Amino acid sequence: MPILSFRQKNKATERRGHPGSEHDAPRDDRTGCYHAEWFNELLAFEKRRCERSRDSLLLMRVDLKAFDNISDRHEIAALVMRVLSHVTRETDIKGWHASGAVLGIMFTHLTKEGKNREAIVQRIINRCSDSLKTSSDLERLSEAAISWRVYPEEFLE
């Protein structure tokens, strides 16, 4: 039996859907983000990887509960993805952290040898914040609550 990397396993699983998921595909058609089942599984995997490798992971959470209508939430989520598209990398993982209510973006593989983790995390936060603040849709985005969390947490102490 061939040994597959996580990314290869993920691609193979994406084609057939997540076991026990209500969704046939791993991504939400309206936003392009992973469904919550997928995103939270990837988050758990990345957190374990960080603990083993002593690397860091930054999680951005965009709480959209202030928007009563689910269609508005998806519209705002798609807007956030468009606004942040030039500051996120291909390796960053975007998905629903809480289905239809909280959007999550995982900034992975943050630490390079000899680099200051705090400075890297702060630079990402500043870039994302600046992009959202300069958006032409700032008024619509202002109702979304944004929070940040670094994993593993002991690395920032």
Wavefront OBJ file of the C-alpha trace (Angstrom):
o trace
v 0.000 0.000 0.000
v 1.534 3.343 -1.012
v 2.212 5.960 1.635
v 0.347 9.212 0.935
v 1.095 12.637 2.294
v -1.699 14.497 4.118
v -2.252 16.719 1.066
v -2.547 13.653 -1.217
v -4.960 11.987 1.222
v -6.937 15.214 1.440
v -7.230 15.494 -2.356
v -8.352 11.857 -2.606
v -10.931 12.364 0.150
v -12.158 15.634 -1.416
v -13.294 13.742 -4.485
v -15.572 11.425 -2.545
v -16.758 13.727 0.261
v -16.145 13.728 4.003
v -17.438 10.655 5.864
v -20.498 11.594 7.885
v -20.721 15.030 6.284
v -23.962 16.544 5.115
v -22.019 17.958 2.148
v -20.960 16.099 -0.975
v -18.046 18.459 -1.648
v -15.469 19.805 0.810
v -15.996 23.436 -0.197
v -18.911 25.821 0.004
v -19.923 26.818 -3.539
v -20.878 30.347 -2.488
v -17.608 31.265 -0.751
v -15.033 28.747 -1.926
v -14.274 28.004 1.743
v -14.048 24.577 3.323
v -17.194 23.418 5.101
v -16.871 23.384 8.907
v -16.311 19.601 9.152
v -13.346 19.827 6.798
v -11.927 23.050 8.189
v -12.035 21.899 11.806
v -10.410 18.588 10.898
v -7.644 20.456 9.064
v -7.272 22.812 12.042
v -6.827 19.864 14.417
v -4.246 18.343 12.059
v -2.320 21.630 11.755
v -2.350 22.179 15.531
v -0.834 18.720 16.067
v 1.735 19.411 13.333
v 2.706 22.667 15.057
v 3.197 20.932 18.384
v 5.467 18.335 16.793
v 7.440 20.674 14.546
v 7.605 23.638 16.966
v 6.181 25.767 14.155
v 3.376 28.295 14.637
v -0.109 28.672 13.244
v -2.163 31.864 13.274
v -5.953 31.519 13.198
v -8.045 34.484 12.119
v -11.721 34.177 13.088
v -14.334 36.395 11.431
v -17.552 36.194 13.431
v -20.531 36.915 11.168
v -23.297 36.279 13.716
v -24.219 39.987 13.622
v -25.705 39.301 10.178
v -29.120 37.722 10.728
v -29.583 36.366 7.217
v -27.471 33.353 6.191
v -27.266 34.717 2.631
v -25.762 37.946 4.014
v -23.219 35.906 5.976
v -22.144 34.042 2.856
v -21.992 37.277 0.886
v -19.797 38.926 3.554
v -17.619 35.798 3.773
v -17.053 35.915 0.005
v -16.245 39.626 0.321
v -13.699 38.945 3.087
v -12.089 36.260 0.900
v -11.830 38.704 -2.033
v -10.411 41.511 0.121
v -7.829 39.219 1.744
v -6.912 37.314 -1.423
v -3.778 39.396 -2.031
v -2.454 38.941 1.547
v -3.146 35.226 1.914
v -0.957 32.502 0.469
v -1.862 29.322 -1.361
v -0.842 27.346 1.742
v -3.247 29.276 3.998
v -6.460 27.372 4.683
v -9.833 29.141 4.511
v -13.068 27.689 5.798
v -16.084 27.850 8.055
v -14.933 27.435 11.670
v -18.566 27.340 12.788
v -20.902 26.458 9.943
v -22.358 29.594 8.381
v -21.476 31.773 11.378
v -17.697 32.049 11.864
v -15.189 32.142 9.024
v -11.655 30.975 9.728
v -8.341 31.512 7.990
v -5.312 29.467 9.065
v -1.969 31.039 8.298
v 0.336 28.027 8.385
v 4.102 27.481 8.324
v 4.900 30.845 9.907
v 8.295 30.184 11.396
v 11.490 30.071 9.459
v 14.823 29.361 11.086
v 15.994 32.372 13.066
v 12.847 34.438 12.414
v 10.936 36.214 15.163
v 7.495 34.591 15.530
v 5.942 37.624 17.174
v 7.060 39.900 14.339
v 5.725 37.512 11.681
v 2.364 37.174 13.438
v 2.085 40.947 13.883
v 2.936 41.567 10.217
v 0.169 39.193 9.069
v -2.359 40.784 11.429
v -1.388 44.271 10.205
v -1.629 43.285 6.523
v -5.060 41.716 6.959
v -6.358 44.594 9.091
v -5.074 47.182 6.620
v -6.667 45.348 3.689
v -10.021 45.185 5.438
v -9.830 48.849 6.549
v -9.073 50.074 3.028
v -11.839 48.025 1.427
v -14.509 49.971 -0.422
v -17.038 47.825 1.484
v -15.692 48.839 4.911
v -19.155 49.807 6.173
v -20.522 46.311 5.490
v -17.442 44.621 6.963
v -17.516 46.708 10.162
v -20.215 44.506 11.718
v -17.990 41.438 11.567
v -16.011 40.725 14.753
v -12.427 39.628 14.077
v -10.262 37.722 16.544
v -6.809 36.134 16.337
v -5.248 33.127 18.021
v -1.763 31.639 17.787
v -1.089 27.918 18.175
v 0.725 26.568 20.102
v 0.112 29.380 22.539
v 3.213 28.854 24.670
v 5.407 30.028 21.790
v 4.343 33.642 22.240
v 5.108 33.784 25.962
l 1 2 3 4 5 6 7 8 9 10 11 12 13 14 15 16 17 18 19 20 21 22 23 24 25 26 27 28 29 30 31 32 33 34 35 36 37 38 39 40 41 42 43 44 45 46 47 48 49 50 51 52 53 54 55 56 57 58 59 60 61 62 63 64 65 66 67 68 69 70 71 72 73 74 75 76 77 78 79 80 81 82 83 84 85 86 87 88 89 90 91 92 93 94 95 96 97 98 99 100 101 102 103 104 105 106 107 108 109 110 111 112 113 114 115 116 117 118 119 120 121 122 123 124 125 126 127 128 129 130 131 132 133 134 135 136 137 138 139 140 141 142 143 144 145 146 147 148 149 150 151 152 153 154 155 156 157
